[in-house]
Amino acid sequence: MTRKLKTIAVEFLHHLPYSSVGVGAGLGILLGLEKMHWLGAPLIQFHVTHPLHLFLSALVTSAMFWKYENGVWKGVVIALLGTIPVCTLSDIVFPFAGARLFSTPLSFHLCLIEEPWLVLMATFCGIGAGFLLVRWMRHVTELAHMFHVLVSSLASLLYLRTFDVMLWESSLLSVFVITVAAVWIPCCLSDIVFPLAFTNETRPHEPHFH
């Protein structure tokens, strides 16, 4: 196994506990809000957490790339490709497919098609933030990843809460397992595997943009 593959494997396994804790925290937050009747309209809240997830994912993906390699336009392209498809998998496709395994009826809502302006605006803002913050915050990727996991958890949970009330009300354990998979795999692909796979270096450096 090459040094880069070892780095990716270690980073991937290292973030499983963070994903599990993030999902647990997100589930606790939503259950608390629901119990106090403060949850409101889950669809509106999904349309807040999903773009926020896109923003954080773009920030972390671009910052992770620029920690290891210079190149503005290459970083922008990688952030776009590593953010929009992966966040769609995490917030929509994984929860939808997971719920289908339990044969519960739910709708398929794809924001990229129905609200493309929201998806693109959040993603480009995240790329810009990653470009700026990686030069000033040595641990920006670690800090943003923690928020990324929590927001991703909330977005995935709210998708299930909005479009699959039956599963939400019948089996919170199933909801937890589905959401951990929906958060851990796509988020690590976006934040770690995808940007590192396209870098030419195997150790961080101080970024200098040209």
KELO-790296 format. One record per residue (C-alpha): residue in one letter; x, y, z. Coordinates in steps of 0.001 Angstrom, whole numbers, padded with zeros to 6 digits, always signed. Last residue first. Layout:
BEGIN
AXYZ/...
//
This chain:
BEGIN
H+000172+032147-007388/F-001046+030740-004104/H+001338+029811-001316/P+000099+027075+000989/E+002230+025996+003957/H+002784+022339+003358/P+001036+019126+004282/R+002580+015747+003445/T+001902+013268+000667/E+002270+015543-002343/N+000850+015354-005869/T-002750+015847-004798/F-005677+014297-006648/A-006462+011404-004309/L-006044+013718-001320/P-009024+015874-002384/F-011373+012897-002984/V-010404+010743-000003/I-010526+013368+002742/D-013436+015828+002879/S-015681+014445+000132/L-015048+010716+000535/C-015044+011147+004301/C-018389+012931+004135/P-019848+010338+001745/I-018928+007310+003894/W-019476+008645+007414/V-022673+010667+006966/A-025023+008381+005043/A-023652+005300+006824/V-024240+006943+010215/T-027656+008107+008973/I-028856+004640+008008/V-027731+003189+011350/F-029405+005993+013367/V-032685+005803+011424/S-032742+002048+011898/L-032237+002549+015641/L-034970+005224+015628/S-037443+002593+014477/S-041216+003183+014164/E-041748+006962+014238/W-038863+007891+011938/L-039592+004922+009664/M-043216+006018+009199/V-042340+009711+008844/D-040345+008985+005690/F-040112+012171+003583/T-039638+014908+006164/R-038107+013015+009078/L-035914+011011+006688/Y-034696+014205+005002/L-034373+015832+008421/L-032097+013026+009589/S-029875+013372+006523/A-029650+017158+006934/L-029055+016955+010698/S-026296+014390+010262/S-024666+016457+007509/V-024783+019481+009828/L-023080+017527+012625/V-020490+015975+010314/H-019648+019311+008650/F-019330+021029+012019/M-016655+018511+013014/H-015093+018678+009537/A-014830+022472+009774/L-012624+022235+012858/E-010367+019543+011389/T-010060+021291+008016/V-009377+024702+009577/H-006509+023355+011677/R-003757+025721+010505/M-006130+028643+010197/W-004787+031620+008233/R-003935+030332+004753/V-006607+027597+004825/L-009221+030247+005661/L-009252+032183+002407/F-009446+029415-000200/G-011771+027379+002014/A-014137+030341+002361/G-014227+030821-001412/I-014975+027141-001954/G-017757+027307+000627/C-019366+030312-001077/F-019187+028415-004373/T-021011+025435-002857/A-023751+027421-001124/M-024553+029386-004288/L-024544+026260-006467/V-026963+024276-004281/L-029402+027143-003708/W-029462+028108-007380/P-030131+024463-008346/E-033414+024308-006345/E-035517+021547-007969/I-032824+019708-009897/L-029910+019949-007445/C-032444+019820-004602/L-033492+016255-005396/H-036623+015157-003497/F-037534+011463-003653/S-040738+010703-001739/L-041121+008023+000916/P-042930+004742+001480/T-041293+002310+003923/S-039923-000957+002616/F-037141-001166+005224/L-034500-001281+002487/R-036300+001699+000918/A-035384+003754+003985/G-031717+003100+003381/A-032009+004014-000308/F-033705+007342+000485/P-031335+008125+003359/F-028313+007296+001147/V-029620+009224-001891/I-030700+012434-000131/D-028344+013984+002426/S-025234+011857+001931/L-025473+011083-001775/T-026429+014666-002617/C-023572+015850-000425/V-021226+013598-002415/P-022422+014741-005840/I-022255+018462-004909/T-019031+018452-002896/G-016205+016449-004442/L-016887+017511-008007/L-017164+021177-007034/A-014179+020993-004662/I-012063+019232-007291/V-012909+021895-009859/V-012105+024744-007449/G-008845+023122-006316/K-007689+022680-009902/W-008521+026319-010497/V-006500+027541-007525/G-003397+025362-007776/N-001195+024696-004782/E-001004+021270-003173/Y-001318+019576+000220/K-003110+022137+002383/W-004817+023433-000761/F-006607+020109-001248/M-007804+019992+002369/A-008983+023623+002117/S-010978+022882-001046/T-012628+019793+000444/V-013223+021416+003842/L-014863+024571+002470/A-016854+022714-000166/S-018178+020338+002503/L-018996+023211+004836/F-020990+025084+002165/L-022752+021951+000895/H-023759+021049+004459/L-025093+024581+004948/P-027041+024119+001715/H-028569+020881+003110/T-029147+022270+006633/V-031355+025191+005578/H-033465+023395+002972/F-033827+020536+005453/Q-035165+023065+007975/I-037821+024152+005490/L-038761+020527+004838/P-038862+019759+008590/A-041574+022408+009231/G-041553+023242+012942/L-039288+021232+015203/W-040170+023304+018267/H-042838+021001+019677/M-040779+020534+022876/K-040541+016800+022159/E-039686+017512+018520/L-036914+019911+019466/G-035436+017332+021840/L-035770+014565+019246/L-034072+016789+016676/I-031174+017675+018964/G-030704+014090+020142/L-030646+012813+016560/G-028036+015409+015646/A-025906+014516+018650/G-026100+010806+017878/V-025295+011492+014221/G-022289+013590+015212/V-021104+010976+017706/S-021270+008277+015031/S-019528+010483+012451/Y-016798+011478+014895/P-016269+007825+015824/L-015910+006926+012111/H-013435+009770+011437/H-010217+007933+012284/L-011124+005061+009984/F-011152+007346+006923/E-008063+009318+007983/V-006077+006108+008480/A-007214+004686+005142/I-006467+007943+003279/T-002968+008209+004756/K-002278+004559+003998/L-003437+005090+000429/K-001113+008103+000091/R+001866+006214+001534/T+001370+003410-000967/M+000000+000000+000000/
//
